[in-house]
Amino acid sequence: MKPVVRVLQWLLGIFLGLGLIALVAAAIITPLVFNLLWPPPRPEVEAQHSPLPTPAESPPNSPSPTPEPTPTSSPPKPEGRVIYSDGLRLRDHPSREANALGGVAFDEVVTILERSEDGEWLKVRTKENLEGWVLAFGVQERMAESSASGETPQ
């Protein structure tokens, strides 16, 4: 009877040891797997508005300068719509290491001002008149609707 008891003790020890190893592995692996299943939360970037340069104040008695006339026919600025689902970060220079000025939300329409030499970045103006650089892959370019509405379809 002693050999049977020893075999049972040996089997029980094996099963308890394997069970303990499985619990420790599950406790370590579970958080790693769940962190990979969902994307990290979107960072909240507050707009860091730098003070705009103010024109030199004129004395109260001097007449205000007359504004220069604007040309009536200026080429329309191309627009773009943000198609990246998390939105885009607006930066002060066309570089991933540049300072963030704010963010542009998904599906927001922006005015495209310029394209970087390598074509990876677009300088845009948001509807809040905030200007900066965004990654071009997240913007779908299109012409301004005001110019397209004047054309007649053929």
RAQUIKA-V683162 format. One record per pair of residues at least 12 apart in sequence whose C-alpha atoms are under 8 Angstrom apart, sorted by sequence separation. I is the first residue (numbers start at 1). GAP is how many residues later the second one is. D is the distance in Angstrom with one decimal. If there is no record, write none. Layout:
BEGIN
i=I gap=GAP d=D
i=I gap=GAP d=D
END
This chain:
BEGIN
i=89 gap=12 d=7.6
i=90 gap=12 d=5.2
i=112 gap=12 d=4.5
i=113 gap=12 d=7.1
i=121 gap=12 d=6.2
i=122 gap=12 d=5.4
i=89 gap=13 d=6.1
i=90 gap=13 d=5.1
i=111 gap=13 d=5.4
i=112 gap=13 d=6.6
i=121 gap=13 d=5.6
i=122 gap=13 d=6.3
i=89 gap=14 d=4.5
i=90 gap=14 d=6.6
i=110 gap=14 d=6.1
i=111 gap=14 d=5.1
i=121 gap=14 d=4.6
i=122 gap=14 d=5.4
i=88 gap=15 d=5.7
i=89 gap=15 d=6.3
i=110 gap=15 d=5.7
i=111 gap=15 d=6.6
i=120 gap=15 d=6.0
i=121 gap=15 d=4.8
i=87 gap=16 d=7.0
i=88 gap=16 d=5.1
i=110 gap=16 d=4.9
i=120 gap=16 d=5.4
i=87 gap=17 d=5.5
i=88 gap=17 d=6.6
i=109 gap=17 d=7.3
i=110 gap=17 d=6.6
i=119 gap=17 d=7.3
i=120 gap=17 d=7.3
i=87 gap=18 d=4.4
i=88 gap=18 d=7.6
i=109 gap=18 d=7.4
i=86 gap=19 d=7.3
i=87 gap=19 d=4.5
i=86 gap=20 d=6.3
i=85 gap=21 d=5.5
i=82 gap=22 d=7.5
i=84 gap=22 d=6.1
i=94 gap=22 d=7.1
i=104 gap=22 d=7.4
i=82 gap=23 d=7.0
i=83 gap=23 d=6.0
i=82 gap=24 d=5.2
i=83 gap=24 d=5.9
i=81 gap=25 d=8.0
i=82 gap=25 d=4.8
i=81 gap=26 d=5.6
i=82 gap=26 d=5.5
i=81 gap=27 d=5.6
i=82 gap=27 d=6.6
i=94 gap=27 d=5.8
i=81 gap=28 d=4.5
i=82 gap=28 d=7.8
i=94 gap=28 d=7.8
i=80 gap=29 d=5.6
i=81 gap=29 d=6.2
i=79 gap=30 d=6.8
i=80 gap=30 d=5.3
i=79 gap=31 d=5.7
i=80 gap=31 d=6.3
i=101 gap=31 d=7.2
i=79 gap=32 d=4.4
i=80 gap=32 d=6.5
i=78 gap=33 d=6.2
i=79 gap=33 d=5.4
i=77 gap=34 d=6.6
i=78 gap=34 d=5.5
i=77 gap=35 d=6.6
i=78 gap=35 d=7.7
i=77 gap=36 d=7.1
i=93 gap=39 d=7.1
i=94 gap=39 d=5.5
i=92 gap=40 d=5.2
i=93 gap=40 d=6.0
i=94 gap=40 d=7.3
i=90 gap=41 d=7.9
i=91 gap=41 d=5.2
i=92 gap=41 d=6.1
i=90 gap=42 d=5.4
i=91 gap=42 d=5.0
i=90 gap=43 d=5.4
i=91 gap=43 d=6.5
i=42 gap=44 d=7.0
i=45 gap=44 d=8.0
i=90 gap=44 d=5.3
i=89 gap=45 d=6.3
i=88 gap=46 d=6.4
i=88 gap=47 d=7.3
i=88 gap=50 d=7.0
i=87 gap=51 d=7.8
i=48 gap=52 d=7.7
i=49 gap=52 d=7.0
i=47 gap=53 d=7.7
i=48 gap=53 d=5.3
i=84 gap=53 d=8.0
i=47 gap=54 d=5.1
i=48 gap=54 d=6.7
i=84 gap=54 d=4.7
i=45 gap=55 d=7.6
i=46 gap=55 d=7.5
i=47 gap=55 d=4.1
i=83 gap=55 d=5.3
i=84 gap=55 d=7.2
i=45 gap=56 d=8.0
i=46 gap=56 d=5.6
i=47 gap=56 d=7.3
i=82 gap=56 d=5.7
i=83 gap=56 d=5.6
i=45 gap=57 d=5.6
i=46 gap=57 d=7.7
i=82 gap=57 d=4.5
i=83 gap=57 d=6.4
i=45 gap=58 d=6.5
i=81 gap=58 d=5.4
i=82 gap=58 d=6.4
i=80 gap=59 d=5.7
i=81 gap=59 d=5.2
i=80 gap=60 d=5.2
i=81 gap=60 d=6.6
i=80 gap=61 d=4.2
i=81 gap=61 d=7.9
i=79 gap=62 d=5.9
i=80 gap=62 d=5.5
i=78 gap=63 d=7.0
i=79 gap=63 d=5.3
i=80 gap=63 d=7.8
i=78 gap=64 d=6.0
i=79 gap=64 d=5.5
i=78 gap=65 d=4.5
i=79 gap=65 d=5.3
i=77 gap=66 d=7.1
i=78 gap=66 d=5.4
i=76 gap=67 d=7.5
i=77 gap=67 d=6.4
i=76 gap=68 d=6.4
i=76 gap=71 d=6.6
END
